[in-house]
């Protein structure tokens, strides 16, 4: 009888326990990234995914009850969600910009976005491939549509991040194949593109997108080619960390220096690139801006569970004519590798009409 009473009391008090607001000792200052809100820190620093300066996150005490969603009564007594409008707006490229009204960023002209999204949930992605079972090296057409998780309506408005509405990455399961593409935004609100998958296998597709009313997010899909063996263990990546961090690609000698030299999981690391001409040894000084920056880096863990998207510390001047700007020979990317694992790094630099991609494999060790 005592056990039954305890169970009944537990059921009765459970909603009260779980609906309590966050306690005061959890309301310390938290810094976060406006582009990657999942990044949080107790100290001011730069975002390890994109290099932008972290900003102070509003404390739970500043949030209205029910996370800013008020309940009102509709016809027939039905509860209607009334979402409060964002009180602050910021620029995804310049998070230090803060206004209390929508508009354009005074530094780069990009459309300002809400600091607090109306919908914090992950959006839904519909992915279509034609033909449905592609062959290796066969031209395929991919189509992506995004849907509001609250209303199920198709999203047709997106914010620009790093010069594009959608950053698409296609990576083979063994991490040997890499594509970075920016699909065409069609009048119906979908994104389409054509490509080919060079070898048989299972591929993972990453959609880095910022839907209107939502938060920046990375949605994933899988795509397998004809001839894929379905041997999951054999197909997984088995990376070996590089012993040399110098490679020659497209006539450039690309040297990577890690600071600190030993990467510790859960601690920041700087990826410092130095570019020289492979024949003459002269510093490369003709880099063109790529996606509004002097380069681009994507990092994936061996099991593809961790995704890091970063841009250089060296900034491209906002008001200058980007078609005439040139950079180099150095570029520094800040990263944060969360778990002990092997990681594949893909870094891209633009010279003229040529986009160069170089890859390195590193190991993040457990803190000793």
C-alpha positions in Angstrom: 0.0 0.0 0.0 2.9 2.4 0.8 4.4 1.8 -2.6 1.1 2.7 -4.3 0.8 5.9 -2.3 4.3 6.9 -3.2 3.7 6.3 -6.9 0.5 8.4 -6.8 2.2 11.3 -5.0 5.1 11.1 -7.5 2.7 11.4 -10.5 0.9 14.3 -8.9 4.0 16.4 -8.2 6.0 15.5 -11.4 4.5 18.3 -13.5 5.3 20.8 -10.8 8.9 19.7 -10.6 9.6 19.7 -14.3 7.7 23.0 -15.0 9.8 25.0 -12.5 11.8 27.9 -14.0 15.6 27.7 -14.1 17.0 28.3 -10.7 19.0 31.4 -9.9 22.4 29.7 -9.7 22.1 28.8 -13.4 21.6 32.4 -14.4 25.3 33.3 -14.8 26.5 35.2 -17.9 26.6 32.9 -21.0 28.1 33.9 -24.3 26.8 32.4 -27.5 27.1 32.8 -31.3 24.3 34.5 -33.2 24.9 32.2 -36.2 25.5 29.0 -34.2 23.3 29.3 -31.0 24.3 25.8 -29.9 27.8 27.2 -29.2 28.0 28.5 -25.6 30.8 29.7 -23.4 31.3 31.1 -19.9 33.9 33.5 -21.2 33.9 36.0 -24.2 35.7 34.5 -27.1 35.2 33.7 -30.8 32.9 31.1 -32.2 34.9 27.9 -33.0 32.6 27.2 -35.9 32.6 30.5 -37.8 35.1 32.7 -36.0 32.5 35.4 -35.1 32.7 37.1 -31.7 30.4 35.5 -29.1 27.7 37.7 -27.6 26.0 37.8 -24.2 23.0 35.5 -24.2 19.9 36.7 -22.4 19.5 35.2 -19.0 16.4 33.0 -18.3 15.1 35.8 -16.0 14.8 38.1 -19.1 12.6 35.5 -20.9 8.8 35.9 -20.7 6.9 32.9 -19.3 6.4 30.0 -21.7 9.5 31.1 -23.6 7.8 34.2 -24.8 4.7 32.4 -26.1 1.5 33.7 -24.6 -1.7 31.7 -24.5 -5.0 33.3 -25.5 -8.4 31.9 -26.1 -9.7 31.5 -29.6 -13.1 30.5 -31.0 -14.6 27.6 -29.1 -12.2 28.1 -26.2 -9.2 26.7 -28.2 -5.8 27.9 -27.0 -3.9 30.0 -29.6 -0.2 30.5 -29.5 0.8 34.2 -29.8 4.5 34.5 -30.4 6.1 37.8 -29.3 8.0 39.7 -31.9 11.7 39.8 -31.6 12.8 42.9 -29.7 16.4 42.9 -31.0 17.9 42.4 -34.4 21.5 41.6 -35.4 23.6 40.8 -38.5 24.7 37.2 -39.0 28.1 38.5 -40.2 28.4 41.3 -37.6 26.9 40.1 -34.3 28.0 43.3 -32.5 25.3 45.2 -34.5 22.2 45.5 -32.4 19.0 47.4 -33.3 15.4 47.3 -32.0 13.9 47.3 -35.4 14.4 45.3 -38.6 16.5 46.7 -41.4 19.9 46.4 -43.1 23.2 46.0 -41.4 25.1 49.4 -41.4 28.4 47.6 -42.0 27.6 45.2 -44.9 24.0 45.9 -45.9 22.8 42.4 -45.2 19.2 42.0 -43.8 19.2 42.0 -40.0 17.8 38.8 -38.4 16.0 38.4 -35.0 18.3 37.7 -32.1 15.8 35.3 -30.7 14.1 33.2 -33.3 10.3 32.8 -33.3 10.8 29.0 -33.7 13.6 27.3 -32.0 12.8 23.8 -33.3 14.6 22.2 -36.1 12.9 22.6 -39.5 11.8 19.8 -41.7 13.6 19.0 -44.9 12.2 17.2 -48.0 15.0 15.8 -50.2 14.5 14.6 -53.8 17.0 13.0 -56.2 16.5 12.3 -59.9 17.2 9.5 -60.8 16.3 8.0 -57.4 19.1 5.4 -57.5 22.0 7.2 -59.1 25.0 5.5 -60.7 28.6 6.7 -60.0 29.5 9.6 -62.3 26.0 9.9 -63.5 24.5 13.4 -63.6 21.9 13.8 -60.9 19.4 16.6 -60.0 18.8 17.3 -56.3 15.9 19.3 -54.9 15.5 20.6 -51.4 12.5 22.1 -49.7 12.1 23.2 -46.1 9.0 23.2 -43.9 7.9 25.0 -40.8 7.8 22.4 -37.9 4.8 24.2 -36.3 2.6 24.8 -39.3 4.0 22.3 -41.9 4.0 25.2 -44.4 6.8 25.4 -46.9 9.4 28.0 -46.0 10.1 30.5 -48.9 12.2 33.1 -47.1 15.8 32.5 -45.9 18.5 34.7 -44.5 21.8 35.0 -46.3 24.8 33.7 -44.3 28.3 34.1 -45.7 27.0 35.4 -49.1 24.6 32.4 -49.7 21.1 31.3 -48.8 22.2 27.6 -48.6 25.5 26.0 -48.1 25.4 22.3 -49.2 28.1 19.8 -48.4 28.2 16.3 -49.9 30.6 13.9 -48.2 31.1 10.2 -48.7 30.9 7.9 -45.7 34.6 7.1 -45.8 35.3 10.9 -46.0 37.3 10.5 -49.3 34.9 12.6 -51.4 33.9 16.2 -50.7 31.7 18.7 -52.5 30.8 22.2 -51.4 27.9 23.6 -53.5 25.5 26.5 -53.4 22.2 25.4 -55.0 20.0 27.7 -57.1 17.1 29.3 -55.2 14.0 28.8 -57.4 10.8 31.0 -57.5 8.8 28.2 -55.8 11.0 28.4 -52.7 13.0 25.2 -53.4 16.7 24.8 -54.0 17.9 22.8 -56.9 21.3 21.7 -58.3 23.0 19.2 -60.5 26.1 17.2 -59.7 27.6 13.7 -59.9 28.8 11.3 -57.3 32.3 10.1 -58.4 32.4 6.7 -56.7 29.9 4.1 -55.5 28.9 4.4 -51.9 26.8 6.1 -49.2 27.0 9.9 -49.0 25.9 12.2 -46.3 24.4 15.6 -47.3 24.6 18.6 -45.0 22.3 21.5 -45.5 23.5 24.6 -43.7 20.6 27.0 -43.8 18.9 29.9 -41.9 15.1 29.8 -42.5 13.0 32.8 -41.7 11.5 32.7 -38.2 14.0 29.9 -37.3 17.6 29.6 -36.1 20.7 28.7 -38.1 20.8 25.0 -38.5 22.4 22.0 -40.3 19.9 19.4 -41.6 21.2 16.1 -42.9 20.2 13.5 -45.5 21.7 10.3 -46.9 22.1 9.3 -50.5 23.4 5.9 -51.7 24.5 5.0 -55.2 23.9 1.9 -57.3 26.5 -0.6 -56.4 26.7 0.3 -52.8 27.5 -2.9 -50.8 25.7 -1.9 -47.6 28.7 -3.1 -45.6 28.4 -0.5 -43.0 31.6 -1.4 -41.1 33.8 -1.5 -44.1 32.3 1.7 -45.5 33.0 3.8 -42.4 36.0 6.2 -42.4 39.2 4.9 -40.8 41.3 8.0 -40.8 45.1 8.2 -40.1 46.3 11.5 -38.8 48.8 13.3 -41.2 52.5 13.3 -40.1 53.2 16.2 -42.5 51.2 19.4 -42.7 52.5 20.6 -46.0 50.8 19.8 -49.3 51.1 21.1 -52.8 47.7 21.7 -54.6 47.1 23.7 -57.8 50.6 25.1 -57.8 50.3 26.3 -54.2 52.5 25.1 -51.3 50.0 25.0 -48.4 51.5 24.7 -44.9 49.3 24.2 -41.9 50.5 25.0 -38.3 48.4 24.0 -35.3 48.4 26.1 -32.2 48.7 24.4 -29.8 50.5 21.7 -31.7 48.7 19.0 -29.8 44.9 19.3 -30.2 43.0 18.7 -27.0 39.3 17.8 -27.3 37.1 20.4 -25.9 39.7 23.2 -26.1 40.1 25.8 -28.9 42.7 25.3 -31.6 44.0 27.7 -34.3 44.6 26.4 -37.8 47.2 28.7 -39.3 47.8 28.4 -43.0 50.7 29.9 -45.0 50.5 29.9 -48.8 53.4 30.2 -51.2 54.0 29.5 -54.9 55.2 25.9 -55.2 57.8 26.8 -57.9 59.2 30.1 -56.8 58.6 30.1 -53.0 57.1 33.6 -53.2 54.2 34.3 -50.9 50.7 34.0 -52.4 49.1 37.5 -52.3 46.3 37.1 -54.9 43.6 35.3 -52.9 40.2 36.5 -53.9 37.3 36.7 -51.3 35.4 33.5 -51.2 31.9 33.6 -49.5 32.8 37.0 -48.1 36.0 35.8 -46.5 39.6 34.8 -47.3 38.8 31.1 -47.2 36.5 28.5 -45.9 36.9 25.4 -43.6 34.7 22.4 -42.9 35.7 19.9 -40.3 34.0 16.5 -39.7 34.8 13.9 -37.1 35.6 10.4 -38.2 32.1 9.2 -37.5 30.6 12.4 -38.9 28.9 13.1 -35.6 30.7 16.5 -35.2 30.4 19.3 -37.7 32.5 22.5 -37.5 32.1 25.3 -40.1 34.8 28.1 -39.8 36.0 31.2 -41.6 39.3 33.1 -41.2 40.2 35.6 -38.5 41.5 37.9 -41.2 38.4 39.8 -42.3 37.4 41.2 -45.7 36.7 45.0 -45.5 33.0 45.5 -45.6 32.8 48.7 -47.7 35.6 47.8 -50.2 35.0 46.5 -53.8 35.4 42.8 -53.3 36.1 42.2 -57.0 39.4 44.2 -56.6 40.5 42.9 -53.1 43.3 40.5 -52.8 44.6 38.6 -49.8 47.2 36.2 -48.5 49.6 34.6 -47.7 48.2 33.8 -44.2 44.8 32.7 -43.0 43.9 31.6 -39.5 40.8 29.6 -38.7 39.6 29.0 -35.2 38.1 25.6 -34.4 36.8 23.6 -31.5 36.9 19.8 -31.7 34.5 18.5 -29.0 35.5 14.8 -28.6 38.7 12.7 -28.7 38.7 11.5 -32.3 40.3 11.7 -35.7 39.0 14.7 -37.8 39.2 15.5 -41.5 39.7 19.2 -42.4 38.8 20.6 -45.8 39.9 24.2 -46.4 39.2 26.2 -49.6 40.9 29.2 -51.1 39.9 31.2 -54.2 42.5 32.4 -56.8 41.0 34.0 -59.9 38.4 31.5 -61.2 40.1 28.6 -59.5 38.7 27.2 -56.2 41.4 25.1 -54.4 40.5 22.5 -51.8 43.1 21.1 -49.5 42.5 18.4 -46.8 44.3 17.4 -43.7 43.6 14.8 -41.0 44.3 15.6 -37.4 43.8 13.9 -34.0 42.1 15.5 -31.0 43.4 13.9 -27.8 41.7 13.5 -24.4 42.9 16.0 -21.8 45.7 14.3 -19.9 
